[in-house]
Amino acid sequence: MAAGADPRLDDLREMARIRAFETRVARRFREGEIPGFVHVSIGQEAVARGVCSALGEGDFITTTHRGHGHCIAKGADPRAMMAELFGRAAGTCHGKGGSMHIADPRHGILGANGIVGAGMPIAVGAGLAARQRAAGAVAVAFTGEGSVNGGPFHEALTLAVLWSAPVVFVIENNQFSEFTRSEEIWRGASLVQRALDYGLHGAERVDGNDVEAVRAATARAVDAARAGGGPSLIEALTYRVHGHYEGDATPYRDEEEFREWLDRDPLELVARALREDGLAGEAEAVLAAAEEEMDAAVELGLAAGHPDPATLLEDVYA
Ligand SMILES: Cc1ncc(C[n+]2csc(CCOP(=O)(O)OP(=O)(O)O)c2C)c(N)n1
């Protein structure tokens, strides 16, 4: 069977591309090739793929400090992203933004963001603008559960409901906010009730390691938003396999829980199902191609030139 014939191979390919990108980012950061901070989303790839595979090219996303996966899943060129992380002129922001400012408006990627929660109001604005233009587009705000007690969460949900904005808030609950467990951040079973209390059209909690479940939930929310039904919220339960930032030794992690989540690795869940259905060779080929693609991205990024100091004040504003 040709690669791509089984749609699960597409899911595996896209998640493997994110994994291969970030595995290299983590290694190159350790080796001192990447300036600044990096936060990877290893273990969370099914959220990025599940959500973005339910979106169209004309739809928008905003993301966070942990946004590489969302950007790749929405169509950003990993070569330009890698160059950006290395601080090179060929990068998405000409080497001046780094990991937490990756953006690519051509693909509706309105930006990573180092300020927790800040992408949510931006997504509301993008959704409203799309509605004004009658573009039929929706905006997705990816955000972590660490953002749910901040002002931007309240403002964004309140305004989105009042203005019936075509927005989907995706709360990627990876169990930790920096070094704090998510259950220490709010009381109550899940965010669903809280979201419904704001008056959102819909709110649901999904298994964030199950790419098909994430896609199905997103499709429901997106369909409602496009039909004028207003905003929804999805709480995707997943697990942050690496530390908060690269170099975090994670002394606060429960090892048994860690192993349980590793057994439910989102890539492995899809690869296992494909193997069981006789598609082991195809799955291997997809994984190998992702590794090759990202090796090439690293090579290109490292070979690219640094920005000319004369352009220091271009492309930046304060
Ligand atoms: C407004 C603001 N407050 C605090 C911080 C420091 N900070 C950076 S990441 C982070 C935790 C974010 O946790 P979460 O939203 O769950 O995302 P995750 O890191 O788990 O992906 C905090 C508090 C910040 N960047 N912005």
The ligand as an SDF file (V2000), in Angstrom:
LIG
                    3D

 26 27  0  0  0  0  0  0  0  0999 V2000
    1.8810   36.4270   32.2020 C   0  0  0  0  0  0  0  0  0  0  0  0
    2.9880   35.4600   32.5170 C   0  0  0  0  0  0  0  0  0  0  0  0
    3.1460   34.9940   33.7600 N   0  0  0  0  0  0  0  0  0  0  0  0
    4.1300   34.1060   34.0620 C   0  0  0  0  0  0  0  0  0  0  0  0
    4.9830   33.6740   33.0860 C   0  0  0  0  0  0  0  0  0  0  0  0
    6.0750   32.6610   33.3990 C   0  0  0  0  0  0  0  0  0  0  0  0
    5.6970   31.3580   32.8220 N   0  0  0  0  0  0  0  0  0  0  0  0
    6.2250   30.9320   31.6700 C   0  0  0  0  0  0  0  0  0  0  0  0
    5.6170   29.4530   31.2070 S   0  0  0  0  0  0  0  0  0  0  0  0
    4.6490   29.3490   32.5650 C   0  0  0  0  0  0  0  0  0  0  0  0
    3.7800   28.1600   32.8240 C   0  0  0  0  0  0  0  0  0  0  0  0
    2.8240   27.9200   31.7360 C   0  0  0  0  0  0  0  0  0  0  0  0
    2.1350   26.7300   31.9890 O   0  0  0  0  0  0  0  0  0  0  0  0
    1.0510   26.2320   30.9900 P   0  0  0  0  0  0  0  0  0  0  0  0
    0.1770   27.3690   30.5700 O   0  0  0  0  0  0  0  0  0  0  0  0
    0.3760   25.0690   31.6110 O   0  0  0  0  0  0  0  0  0  0  0  0
    1.8580   25.8000   29.7120 O   0  0  0  0  0  0  0  0  0  0  0  0
    2.9770   24.6570   29.5560 P   0  0  0  0  0  0  0  0  0  0  0  0
    4.2860   25.2780   29.9220 O   0  0  0  0  0  0  0  0  0  0  0  0
    2.5810   23.5340   30.4390 O   0  0  0  0  0  0  0  0  0  0  0  0
    2.9260   24.3050   28.1160 O   0  0  0  0  0  0  0  0  0  0  0  0
    4.8040   30.4810   33.3690 C   0  0  0  0  0  0  0  0  0  0  0  0
    4.0750   30.7140   34.6390 C   0  0  0  0  0  0  0  0  0  0  0  0
    4.7990   34.1910   31.7840 C   0  0  0  0  0  0  0  0  0  0  0  0
    5.5860   33.8010   30.7790 N   0  0  0  0  0  0  0  0  0  0  0  0
    3.7880   35.0400   31.5120 N   0  0  0  0  0  0  0  0  0  0  0  0
  1  2  1  0
  2  3  1  0
  2 26  2  0
  3  4  2  0
  4  5  1  0
  5  6  1  0
  5 24  2  0
  6  7  1  0
  7  8  2  0
  7 22  1  0
  8  9  1  0
  9 10  1  0
 10 11  1  0
 10 22  2  0
 11 12  1  0
 12 13  1  0
 13 14  1  0
 14 15  2  0
 14 16  1  0
 14 17  1  0
 17 18  1  0
 18 19  2  0
 18 20  1  0
 18 21  1  0
 22 23  1  0
 24 25  1  0
 24 26  1  0
M  CHG  1   7   1
M  END
$$$$
